[in-house]
């Protein structure tokens, strides 16, 4: 076991994948000599060479188009999109080519492409550098979508994604890059499958579903609620497509109440799908309508306003009060 930051855990996962399989190659803007803007790939070009860790032009469509060609030739390309808001020039390649090639060729061609996307807010960045575009890709059949929340999952999931024959969108919560944790680099029997959710904290009163950057916030909320005698079970989704609904369903059948949180805007977001699916599965177990705590339905705000946009502990606890039938911001506060 080694203590690593989340960013370093991804870097060690990439190093291990490069060492284990000569067909693994990395592509991205400034990932080689510079080591990436967040230094995730620091030292990898020096160790594995410019043919394995390649600096690319500032052209996301070109990065993904090159990856498609490499995948056709048997390589396992790992593409870094420098910031979340830069992924849109590559959107056509991802949804029209990468996601469909396996089906279009009746299974004869695989697209083992991993697309790394630093995403989310909380770092005070400028426009196009703090977005949450995951729902676009969870809506696209043919793609796997995952998001890590801690160093161990960051290391495990990146290696699982690269080893997968399916294309994987790997969303990295950039404001958690510097969080430290113990990392076991050897996969054992206890290693979760890439598509499995994780019960991050057990509880009995409310199920709180989160992923990526908000798992830590959800755990903080659970800790604060326990001081008030409320037991919150926190589910870290890990996989956003497919979703491990069995784990979420089992929790909701136990607690009878569901709160879902994500940084992305509410309308058409992942929270809506989770709420609808769990309502279908657990209608007679629910004691209250599921509640969503999300970003607001506006373009991502300037850095000085992002603390008002991002779900925080107070908003999560307010939603917990709502599903428990306690006084909350919608019912009005009593003096």
VOROTOR-390023 format. One record per residue: y, z, x of N, C-alpha, C in turn; residue number from 1. Coordinates in steps of 0.001 Angstrom, whole numbers. Example, Ala and Ser with C-alpha at 12.3 -4.5 7.8 and 13.67 -1.06 7.14 Angstrom:
! residues 2
-5690,7800,13190,-4500,7800,12300,-3300,7800,13200,1
-2250,7080,12850,-1060,7140,13670,30,7870,12900,2
END
This chain:
! residues 335
-1197,0,846,0,0,0,1248,0,882,1
2194,-839,507,3441,-947,1248,4606,-866,278,2
5664,-134,633,6839,-86,-227,7712,-1301,53,3
7974,-2078,-986,8758,-3297,-860,9766,-3377,-1985,4
10861,-4091,-1738,11743,-4452,-2836,11073,-5553,-3644,5
11566,-5766,-4864,10992,-6832,-5700,11140,-8181,-5026,6
12293,-8453,-4431,12489,-9748,-3769,11540,-9917,-2591,7
11347,-8859,-1807,10450,-8933,-665,9002,-9062,-1128,8
8673,-8456,-2275,7319,-8579,-2815,7007,-10025,-3192,9
8008,-10728,-3734,7812,-12152,-4017,7640,-12919,-2708,10
8474,-12582,-1717,8382,-13253,-416,7027,-13069,244,11
6467,-11858,173,5148,-11641,771,4072,-12382,-20,12
4268,-12504,-1334,3331,-13288,-2135,3364,-14759,-1758,13
4567,-15285,-1530,4697,-16677,-1088,4065,-16877,289,14
4304,-15925,1190,3723,-16023,2524,2191,-16049,2455,15
1638,-15175,1620,183,-15119,1480,-362,-16434,911,16
333,-16993,-80,-106,-18252,-668,-39,-19399,339,17
1019,-19435,1129,1144,-20470,2164,39,-20346,3204,18
-282,-19123,3588,-1306,-18895,4600,-2707,-19214,4076,19
-2946,-18923,2804,-4281,-19090,2241,-4611,-20535,1882,20
-3599,-21349,1578,-3852,-22714,1088,-2863,-23685,1718,21
-3346,-24602,2564,-2439,-25553,3220,-1789,-26537,2257,22
-2252,-26579,1012,-1667,-27475,17,-463,-26854,-695,23
-182,-25589,-424,993,-24940,-1014,2224,-25328,-206,24
3250,-25824,-893,4509,-26183,-243,5659,-25615,-1076,25
6744,-25260,-407,7920,-24726,-1086,9059,-25732,-998,26
9795,-25917,-2110,10944,-26802,-2148,12113,-26078,-2800,27
13319,-26295,-2295,14481,-25701,-2945,15729,-25807,-2103,28
16830,-25484,-2713,18128,-25553,-2057,18338,-24327,-1176,29
18480,-24554,109,18766,-23484,1081,17629,-22487,1249,30
16406,-22862,902,15310,-21894,1014,14739,-21826,2424,31
15038,-22823,3259,14421,-22891,4586,15192,-22135,5641,32
16144,-22794,6250,16893,-22201,7345,17632,-20941,6906,33
18236,-20981,5707,18982,-19831,5203,18062,-18737,4669,34
16902,-19131,4143,15991,-18158,3545,16281,-17866,2092,35
17073,-18757,1443,17422,-18584,40,18645,-17700,-124,36
19376,-17887,-1225,20598,-17106,-1427,20278,-15626,-1619,37
19076,-15310,-2094,18658,-13911,-2218,17679,-13515,-1106,38
17500,-14392,-116,16659,-14156,1063,15186,-13918,713,39
14742,-14452,-429,13342,-14292,-824,12421,-15044,137,40
12855,-16207,614,12018,-17035,1491,12395,-16872,2963,41
13078,-15803,3284,13538,-15582,4659,12367,-15597,5646,42
12480,-16436,6676,11484,-16493,7735,10298,-17404,7469,43
10163,-17921,6267,8971,-18713,5941,9007,-20100,6586,44
10191,-20718,6685,10250,-22031,7336,9939,-21909,8819,45
10443,-20870,9444,10158,-20657,10864,8673,-20431,11094,46
8006,-19758,10164,6590,-19447,10319,5685,-20626,9988,47
6050,-21399,8943,5132,-22439,8454,5632,-23862,8681,48
6876,-24011,9120,7374,-25332,9451,8126,-26009,8325,49
8912,-27026,8694,9767,-27723,7737,8978,-28609,6785,50
7720,-28927,7098,6903,-29726,6191,6296,-28885,5073,51
6309,-27564,5242,5746,-26675,4215,6838,-25946,3435,52
7974,-25698,4071,9106,-25014,3427,10315,-25929,3586,53
10635,-26663,2521,11561,-27790,2623,12896,-27513,1946,54
13980,-27666,2708,15313,-27648,2123,15551,-28978,1413,55
16101,-28908,196,16308,-30113,-608,17792,-30338,-846,56
18165,-31536,-1276,19544,-31750,-1741,19828,-30914,-2985,57
21109,-30838,-3347,21500,-30114,-4557,21220,-31014,-5755,58
19950,-31123,-6119,19529,-32041,-7180,18246,-31510,-7807,59
18410,-30690,-8861,17246,-30047,-9468,16276,-31045,-10073,60
16775,-32125,-10671,15874,-33147,-11211,15054,-33768,-10088,61
15685,-33934,-8928,14962,-34481,-7778,13909,-33523,-7254,62
14221,-32220,-7270,13250,-31226,-6814,12001,-31273,-7684,63
12195,-31272,-9005,11035,-31285,-9907,10325,-32624,-9897,64
11082,-33723,-9778,10439,-35032,-9702,9564,-35150,-8462,65
10054,-34621,-7334,9262,-34601,-6108,8014,-33748,-6289,66
8163,-32627,-6975,7020,-31740,-7213,5948,-32432,-8047,67
6352,-33231,-9018,5383,-33967,-9831,4566,-34907,-8944,68
5255,-35629,-8060,4538,-36521,-7144,3599,-35772,-6220,69
4051,-34631,-5707,3201,-33824,-4837,1979,-33310,-5585,70
2173,-32874,-6827,1046,-32381,-7618,29,-33494,-7872,71
502,-34706,-8102,-389,-35855,-8265,-1279,-36045,-7034,72
-745,-35716,-5867,-1482,-35913,-4617,-2265,-34678,-4193,73
-2380,-33694,-5078,-3229,-32548,-4803,-2542,-31337,-4205,74
-1219,-31377,-4092,-488,-30231,-3548,-167,-29222,-4655,75
228,-28022,-4218,652,-26972,-5142,2102,-26619,-4826,76
3043,-27395,-5348,4453,-27161,-5021,5025,-25944,-5745,77
5876,-25214,-5026,6612,-24085,-5583,8092,-24428,-5464,78
8751,-24625,-6593,10151,-25044,-6609,11041,-23849,-6891,79
12072,-23677,-6098,13061,-22651,-6408,14280,-23296,-7056,80
14624,-22810,-8259,15905,-23135,-8878,16852,-22008,-8487,81
17903,-22345,-7760,18700,-21315,-7090,19255,-20268,-8054,82
19750,-20697,-9208,20216,-19798,-10261,19775,-20353,-11608,83
19615,-19449,-12574,19150,-19808,-13910,19902,-20968,-14546,84
21239,-20962,-14453,22037,-21982,-15092,21928,-23349,-14446,85
21247,-23431,-13298,21087,-24715,-12618,19819,-25446,-13061,86
19037,-24853,-13956,17759,-25454,-14311,17907,-26636,-15265,87
19048,-26723,-15946,19176,-27729,-16993,19112,-29170,-16489,88
19618,-29523,-15295,19412,-30890,-14812,17933,-31254,-14638,89
17071,-30240,-14490,15635,-30485,-14337,14886,-30366,-15655,90
15601,-30106,-16741,14946,-29847,-18024,14077,-31020,-18455,91
14577,-32217,-18321,13793,-33389,-18737,12499,-33500,-17937,92
12574,-33308,-16623,11363,-33377,-15806,10350,-32321,-16245,93
10835,-31114,-16534,9923,-30017,-16864,9256,-30233,-18215,94
10048,-30559,-19248,9479,-30617,-20597,8857,-31973,-20923,95
9342,-33047,-20294,8826,-34378,-20625,7756,-34863,-19655,96
7705,-34304,-18453,6715,-34740,-17474,5748,-33608,-17117,97
6266,-32532,-16535,5407,-31449,-16055,4550,-30876,-17179,98
5164,-30601,-18328,4435,-29957,-19424,3423,-30867,-20088,99
3612,-32177,-19993,2794,-33110,-20773,1757,-33878,-19968,100
1846,-33860,-18642,1009,-34741,-17836,-481,-34482,-18029,101
-872,-33222,-18111,-2292,-32891,-18279,-2828,-33470,-19587,102
-2044,-33382,-20653,-2470,-33897,-21955,-2398,-35418,-21976,103
-1355,-35954,-21372,-1159,-37406,-21369,-2295,-38124,-20660,104
-2894,-37465,-19671,-3974,-38079,-18886,-5357,-37616,-19330,105
-5410,-37030,-20541,-6684,-36555,-21104,-7383,-35590,-20153,106
-6594,-34777,-19438,-7154,-33743,-18584,-7499,-34177,-17177,107
-7274,-35447,-16832,-7664,-35920,-15502,-6660,-35542,-14417,108
-5430,-35187,-14819,-4398,-34816,-13861,-3911,-33410,-14200,109
-3817,-32547,-13198,-3234,-31221,-13394,-1873,-31162,-12716,110
-1058,-30246,-13162,287,-30045,-12614,415,-28599,-12142,111
-225,-28244,-11010,-141,-26862,-10510,1200,-26590,-9828,112
2254,-26633,-10637,3622,-26466,-10149,4147,-25107,-10598,113
4724,-24362,-9675,5388,-23102,-10000,6885,-23288,-9830,114
7644,-22937,-10865,9100,-23060,-10822,9694,-21664,-10834,115
10253,-21241,-9701,10869,-19922,-9576,12313,-19981,-10075,116
12647,-19049,-10992,13976,-19046,-11587,14560,-17629,-11556,117
15471,-17315,-10624,16216,-16057,-10728,17068,-16096,-12000,118
16937,-15081,-12860,17615,-15170,-14158,18185,-13826,-14590,119
19032,-13901,-15633,19584,-12705,-16241,20905,-12273,-15622,120
21506,-11255,-16237,22816,-10798,-15809,22758,-9531,-14985,121
23907,-8887,-14905,23979,-7603,-14230,24411,-7641,-12783,122
24759,-8837,-12265,25186,-8897,-10859,26646,-9321,-10718,123
27350,-9479,-11847,28772,-9821,-11796,29029,-11213,-11263,124
28170,-12166,-11619,28286,-13520,-11082,29224,-14381,-11930,125
29519,-15565,-11410,30394,-16497,-12115,29580,-17323,-13106,126
30272,-18204,-13823,29637,-19024,-14860,28433,-19797,-14296,127
27399,-19934,-15123,26149,-20641,-14797,25252,-19863,-13846,128
25590,-18624,-13542,24789,-17831,-12610,24162,-16605,-13273,129
24289,-16459,-14591,23756,-15281,-15277,23302,-15669,-16678,130
22233,-16420,-16759,21759,-16887,-18059,20297,-16499,-18255,131
19831,-16632,-19493,18448,-16296,-19830,17855,-17457,-20630,132
17394,-18499,-19952,16949,-19709,-20651,15459,-19732,-20991,133
14799,-18579,-20955,13347,-18569,-21085,12828,-19142,-22396,134
13575,-18971,-23507,13075,-19420,-24811,12909,-20937,-24871,135
13734,-21681,-24133,13559,-23133,-24097,12148,-23501,-23632,136
11633,-22738,-22705,10358,-23086,-22077,9175,-22442,-22787,137
9370,-21274,-23393,8282,-20711,-24202,8035,-21592,-25426,138
9044,-22332,-25854,8912,-23244,-26991,8204,-24538,-26607,139
8005,-24764,-25324,7440,-26028,-24838,5952,-25874,-24578,140
5139,-26523,-25380,3692,-26477,-25175,3337,-27125,-23839,141
2358,-26532,-23161,1927,-27068,-21873,2458,-26305,-20689,142
3342,-25335,-20932,3886,-24517,-19858,3436,-23072,-20016,143
3170,-22412,-18912,3053,-20963,-18902,4400,-20396,-18460,144
4772,-19269,-19041,6044,-18637,-18690,5776,-17158,-18441,145
6174,-16664,-17264,5971,-15253,-16929,7267,-14673,-16373,146
7369,-13344,-16440,8513,-12655,-15857,8056,-11307,-15325,147
8406,-11017,-14087,8018,-9754,-13463,9109,-8707,-13690,148
8723,-7437,-13603,9697,-6360,-13792,9675,-5342,-12668,149
8696,-5431,-11769,8547,-4451,-10696,7920,-5138,-9484,150
8006,-4539,-8307,7508,-5200,-7095,6020,-5570,-7147,151
5173,-4700,-7695,3754,-5016,-7731,3486,-6260,-8576,152
4061,-6308,-9765,3870,-7488,-10605,4516,-8726,-9994,153
5635,-8555,-9302,6268,-9698,-8648,5313,-10341,-7654,154
4657,-9513,-6860,3714,-10016,-5858,2477,-10611,-6512,155
1930,-9897,-7480,697,-10352,-8122,916,-11634,-8912,156
1970,-11652,-9733,2198,-12789,-10612,2535,-14063,-9850,157
3298,-13959,-8729,3633,-15185,-8007,2383,-15802,-7391,158
1486,-14979,-6904,242,-15524,-6349,-648,-16092,-7444,159
-710,-15427,-8584,-1492,-15955,-9700,-901,-17262,-10217,160
417,-17339,-10264,1069,-18552,-10740,758,-19731,-9826,161
850,-19516,-8520,592,-20599,-7564,-866,-21039,-7621,162
-1774,-20103,-7864,-3205,-20428,-7922,-3589,-21114,-9226,163
-2733,-21023,-10247,-3054,-21600,-11549,-2944,-23123,-11515,164
-3833,-23788,-12231,-3746,-25243,-12362,-2739,-25655,-13426,165
-2225,-24702,-14160,-1188,-24986,-15160,196,-24838,-14531,166
1181,-25579,-15026,2559,-25355,-14570,3073,-24021,-15078,167
3774,-23287,-14215,4240,-21937,-14543,5733,-21825,-14273,168
6489,-21363,-15263,7880,-20969,-15069,7875,-19491,-14719,169
8360,-19155,-13523,8308,-17791,-13002,9722,-17233,-12978,170
10047,-16405,-13982,11403,-15878,-14116,11527,-14551,-13384,171
12482,-14494,-12448,12687,-13339,-11588,13986,-12632,-11984,172
13917,-11359,-12386,15127,-10639,-12810,16013,-10302,-11618,173
17046,-11069,-11424,17807,-10968,-10176,18467,-9606,-9982,174
18825,-8918,-11087,19464,-7612,-10893,18448,-6527,-10508,175
17170,-6869,-10509,16139,-5927,-10071,15578,-6288,-8692,176
16159,-7274,-8025,15649,-7714,-6725,15560,-6576,-5713,177
16454,-5591,-5820,16528,-4553,-4796,15799,-3271,-5190,178
15116,-3301,-6339,14299,-2153,-6756,13065,-2070,-5851,179
12740,-861,-5397,11598,-683,-4500,10405,-98,-5243,180
9208,-437,-4738,7987,107,-5315,6813,-157,-4401,181
5718,548,-4646,4499,365,-3864,3809,-934,-4262,182
3363,-1687,-3278,2695,-2971,-3526,1358,-2997,-2807,183
304,-3274,-3563,-1030,-3490,-3011,-1258,-4996,-2970,184
-1352,-5557,-1764,-1472,-6996,-1621,-2891,-7512,-1851,185
-3841,-6620,-2023,-5227,-7028,-2269,-5541,-6928,-3754,186
-6006,-8016,-4342,-6363,-8014,-5750,-7678,-7262,-5938,187
-7667,-6276,-6809,-8874,-5521,-7112,-9279,-5703,-8560,188
-10272,-4965,-8991,-10752,-5081,-10358,-9700,-4649,-11370,189
-8742,-3823,-10937,-7726,-3335,-11854,-6545,-4297,-12001,190
-6564,-5415,-11274,-5464,-6373,-11345,-5403,-7011,-12724,191
-4237,-6969,-13350,-4077,-7580,-14659,-4095,-9092,-14553,192
-4685,-9749,-15559,-4641,-11204,-15637,-3196,-11652,-15846,193
-2905,-12904,-15471,-1537,-13387,-15562,-1015,-13349,-16999,194
-1878,-13517,-17985,-1438,-13546,-19373,-1451,-12213,-20077,195
-1725,-11128,-19353,-1877,-9816,-19987,-578,-9027,-19961,196
-313,-8313,-21060,800,-7368,-21110,358,-6041,-20496,197
1332,-5187,-20204,1062,-3895,-19576,1709,-2780,-20392,198
941,-1751,-20657,1514,-567,-21292,2196,240,-20183,199
3511,145,-20127,4265,783,-19049,4438,2278,-19278,200
4412,2691,-20545,4497,4111,-20894,3861,4286,-22270,201
2967,5226,-22396,2301,5459,-23665,3169,6318,-24580,202
3030,6073,-25884,3789,6835,-26869,3159,6712,-28236,203
3695,7428,-29206,3071,7490,-30526,4000,7164,-31685,204
5326,7162,-31483,6260,7038,-32610,6835,5641,-32792,205
7147,4974,-31689,7789,3657,-31738,7244,2808,-30592,206
6987,1526,-30872,6640,570,-29816,7905,-170,-29397,207
8208,-154,-28111,9383,-843,-27564,8890,-1927,-26612,208
9103,-3189,-26988,8626,-4334,-26219,9776,-4905,-25399,209
9539,-5079,-24101,10557,-5617,-23200,9876,-6488,-22158,210
10690,-7164,-21359,10157,-7926,-20230,11263,-8104,-19192,211
10838,-8389,-17967,11798,-8673,-16906,12779,-7545,-16671,212
14087,-7855,-16673,15091,-6857,-16271,15203,-5669,-17209,213
14776,-5814,-18467,14987,-4738,-19439,13820,-3763,-19530,214
12769,-3971,-18774,11678,-2997,-18776,12181,-1658,-18242,215
12960,-1690,-17171,13508,-453,-16613,14424,238,-17617,216
15230,-531,-18344,16109,40,-19360,15288,666,-20484,217
14208,-16,-20879,13328,504,-21927,12684,1819,-21500,218
12269,1905,-20250,11681,3147,-19750,12712,4274,-19715,219
13944,3940,-19365,15014,4946,-19408,15228,5444,-20839,220
15191,4509,-21783,15368,4881,-23189,14233,5782,-23655,221
13023,5470,-23232,11870,6293,-23609,12012,7701,-23045,222
12499,7803,-21819,12713,9112,-21216,13768,9909,-21955,223
14870,9225,-22329,15941,9911,-23051,15480,10338,-24436,224
14705,9486,-25108,14234,9802,-26456,13283,10994,-26462,225
12509,11118,-25381,11552,12229,-25312,12270,13578,-25334,226
13495,13619,-24834,14276,14859,-24874,14625,15255,-26306,227
14562,14252,-27209,14861,14487,-28620,13582,14550,-29458,228
12442,14644,-28766,11167,14764,-29461,10594,13472,-29984,229
11096,12318,-29508,10611,11008,-29962,9750,10395,-28862,230
8564,9935,-29209,7617,9365,-28255,7608,7846,-28376,231
8096,7180,-27345,8197,5714,-27346,7132,5126,-26425,232
6390,4160,-26947,5443,3406,-26118,6134,2133,-25647,233
6206,1932,-24336,6889,773,-23756,5860,-259,-23324,234
6000,-1467,-23845,5131,-2591,-23490,5917,-3570,-22626,235
5431,-3833,-21430,5989,-4864,-20547,5179,-6133,-20790,236
5804,-7140,-21405,5055,-8349,-21774,4445,-9072,-20581,237
5207,-9175,-19479,4779,-9909,-18288,4646,-11411,-18576,238
3784,-11783,-19506,3616,-13185,-19884,4372,-13454,-21180,239
5290,-14418,-21119,6091,-14774,-22290,5491,-15944,-23045,240
4649,-16710,-22388,3886,-17768,-23037,2659,-18072,-22182,241
1464,-17743,-22668,1198,-17123,-23968,1543,-15638,-23960,242
1752,-15082,-25144,2025,-13651,-25295,722,-12924,-25603,243
543,-11786,-24989,-622,-10941,-25243,-367,-10144,-26528,244
-529,-10815,-27664,-262,-10160,-28939,-1265,-9047,-29243,245
-2452,-9128,-28664,-3445,-8087,-28935,-2947,-6718,-28473,246
-2335,-6680,-27277,-1820,-5412,-26760,-661,-4896,-27600,247
245,-5796,-27990,1378,-5394,-28822,882,-4929,-30194,248
-59,-5679,-30763,-591,-5315,-32080,-1247,-3938,-32051,249
-2046,-3668,-31040,-2716,-2368,-30951,-1701,-1236,-30899,250
-610,-1448,-30181,423,-428,-30090,1112,-220,-31427,251
1474,-1305,-32106,2189,-1203,-33373,1306,-586,-34462,252
25,-883,-34433,-882,-250,-35411,-931,1262,-35197,253
-692,1684,-33962,-676,3116,-33658,653,3759,-34049,254
1774,3100,-33729,3091,3714,-33925,3705,3397,-35288,255
3406,2209,-35827,3967,1804,-37113,5392,1288,-37050,256
5955,1218,-35848,7348,797,-35715,7519,-44,-34454,257
8410,-1049,-34519,8556,-2006,-33420,10024,-2295,-33148,258
10395,-2174,-31864,11707,-2611,-31376,11453,-3596,-30236,259
12168,-4711,-30242,12025,-5735,-29202,13377,-5937,-28545,260
13380,-6067,-27222,14655,-6269,-26529,14548,-7367,-25482,261
15600,-8162,-25377,15742,-9134,-24286,17214,-9447,-24090,262
17557,-9946,-22907,18960,-10229,-22587,19460,-11497,-23260,263
18573,-12436,-23541,18983,-13707,-24137,19576,-13480,-25525,264
20322,-14473,-26001,20910,-14395,-27326,19813,-14187,-28379,265
20200,-13617,-29529,19206,-13243,-30528,18634,-14444,-31280,266
19496,-15349,-31759,19041,-16417,-32645,18058,-17345,-31931,267
16873,-17495,-32494,15869,-18373,-31903,15251,-17833,-30637,268
15464,-16554,-30348,14954,-15975,-29115,13509,-15532,-29231,269
12971,-15049,-28119,11585,-14611,-28083,11343,-13437,-29023,270
12366,-12597,-29196,12221,-11456,-30082,11907,-11855,-31508,271
12460,-12975,-31969,12194,-13441,-33330,10728,-13817,-33496,272
10161,-14491,-32513,8751,-14872,-32578,7846,-13651,-32556,273
8182,-12679,-31715,7367,-11462,-31650,7443,-10709,-32970,274
8645,-10589,-33521,8800,-9878,-34794,8009,-10556,-35903,275
8095,-11885,-35977,7385,-12612,-37031,5872,-12505,-36861,276
5403,-12680,-35625,3958,-12654,-35383,3367,-11269,-35629,277
4064,-10229,-35188,3548,-8873,-35396,3639,-8475,-36866,278
4643,-8965,-37573,4705,-8710,-39011,3517,-9358,-39714,279
3155,-10573,-39326,1963,-11221,-39874,705,-10403,-39609,280
586,-9891,-38402,-630,-9198,-37991,-692,-7758,-38492,281
465,-7115,-38609,495,-5657,-38835,1291,-5272,-40068,282
1395,-6156,-41043,2282,-5918,-42184,2022,-4556,-42836,283
758,-4228,-43051,441,-2993,-43770,461,-1759,-42864,284
672,-1965,-41566,801,-833,-40644,2248,-484,-40346,285
3171,-1405,-40658,4574,-1199,-40335,5239,-240,-41321,286
5939,747,-40769,6686,1705,-41574,8144,1286,-41745,287
8562,275,-40964,9940,-226,-41038,9956,-1650,-40515,288
10997,-2382,-40882,11137,-3745,-40365,11356,-3712,-38856,289
10776,-4642,-38100,11032,-4690,-36655,12523,-4865,-36367,290
12982,-4286,-35285,14388,-4375,-34883,14487,-5103,-33548,291
15556,-5900,-33401,15797,-6616,-32148,17090,-6128,-31513,292
17038,-5941,-30191,18223,-5568,-29414,18364,-6614,-28320,293
19396,-7453,-28411,19491,-8623,-27553,20927,-8839,-27090,294
21104,-9908,-26317,22446,-10385,-26068,23035,-10941,-27356,295
24334,-11166,-27369,24993,-11664,-28579,24982,-13190,-28598,296
25177,-13755,-29787,25102,-15206,-29949,26414,-15871,-29554,297
26749,-15721,-28296,27942,-16334,-27698,27551,-16829,-26307,298
28298,-17770,-25741,28041,-18124,-24346,28149,-16899,-23457,299
27378,-16880,-22376,27385,-15701,-21501,28809,-15411,-21044,300
29250,-14163,-21183,30665,-13837,-20956,31016,-13731,-19474,301
32309,-13628,-19173,32731,-13372,-17793,32157,-12048,-17293,302
32095,-11918,-15972,31449,-10757,-15362,32028,-9434,-15856,303
33338,-9384,-16081,33958,-8117,-16470,33566,-7685,-17882,304
32944,-8598,-18650,32526,-8270,-20023,31016,-8167,-20172,305
30261,-8435,-19110,28819,-8526,-19289,28179,-7189,-19666,306
28788,-6072,-19305,28208,-4783,-19680,28231,-4592,-21189,307
29132,-5290,-21894,29168,-5221,-23350,28158,-6186,-23977,308
27757,-7198,-23222,26828,-8217,-23707,25374,-7779,-23531,309
25079,-7144,-22423,23698,-6807,-22098,23218,-5591,-22888,310
21992,-5650,-23408,21423,-4459,-24063,21379,-3288,-23081,311
21769,-2110,-23579,21750,-930,-22723,21008,201,-23414,312
20973,1346,-22763,20228,2484,-23281,20717,2895,-24666,313
22026,2934,-24882,22560,3363,-26172,22140,2420,-27295,314
22188,1126,-27047,21800,161,-28085,20307,248,-28382,315
19493,483,-27362,18057,636,-27589,17766,1887,-28413,316
18411,2984,-28072,18171,4227,-28813,18678,4114,-30253,317
19739,3364,-30465,20239,3148,-31815,19205,2387,-32646,318
18547,1383,-32034,17509,638,-32748,16296,1516,-33034,319
15978,2414,-32106,14890,3367,-32338,15222,4246,-33539,320
16452,4749,-33604,16877,5531,-34766,16748,4711,-36056,321
17081,3416,-35970,17026,2551,-37148,15613,2459,-37705,322
14628,2187,-36832,13258,2020,-37331,12641,3362,-37735,323
13199,4454,-37242,12716,5781,-37633,13419,6306,-38886,324
14385,5541,-39397,15099,5971,-40593,16109,7060,-40327,325
16515,7208,-39053,17526,8194,-38702,18920,7586,-38794,326
19933,8419,-38787,21305,7925,-38809,21545,7018,-37613,327
22133,5861,-37855,22361,4879,-36791,23639,4107,-37062,328
23947,3160,-36201,25227,2439,-36292,25342,1594,-37561,329
24233,1217,-38163,24288,419,-39383,24473,1299,-40618,330
23958,2489,-40596,24095,3385,-41759,25402,4166,-41706,331
26001,4208,-40520,27235,4980,-40351,26927,6375,-39862,332
27837,6911,-39048,27620,8225,-38450,28235,9317,-39325,333
27520,10403,-39413,27994,11538,-40179,28607,12571,-39240,334
29734,13117,-39630,30400,14132,-38797,29580,15407,-38766,335
END
